[in-house]
Amino acid sequence: MGTLLDTGQIAELLGVSREHVTNRLTKRSDFPRPVIDASRKMRRWSEADVMAWAGGDQSKRAAMSDADSR
């Protein structure tokens, strides 16, 4: 299955805050769906899916760089 990440680990991997991952990135329609979605506090994403998403187009990088500017 590969490595599974929680929102804190995704934040660390992408260099943004956990709040940004929870409040913005995971709500994007193009962000990968969780592999485990047992509850709001128990969600895990595939590291490979998140990395593939992050390596995508410029709009995704802009979404990450805009993380804490608000």
KAWO-V94016 format. One line per field, one symbol per residue. ss: DSSP state (~ for helix, > for strand, _ for the rest). phi: phi as a letter, one per 40 degrees, with the letter a starting at -180 (. if undefined). burial: + if it has 9 or more other ideal C-beta (glycine too) atoms within 8 Angstrom, else -. Layout:
ss: ???
phi: ???
burial: ???
This chain:
ss: ___>>_~~~~~~~~___~~~~~~_~~~________>>>>__>>>>>~~~~~~~~___~~~~~~~~_____
phi: .gcbbcccccdcccgbcccccccbcccccccdcccbbcaccbbbbcdcccccccccccccccccccdbcb
burial: ---++++--++-++-+---++--+++----++-++-------+++++-++++++-----++-++--+---
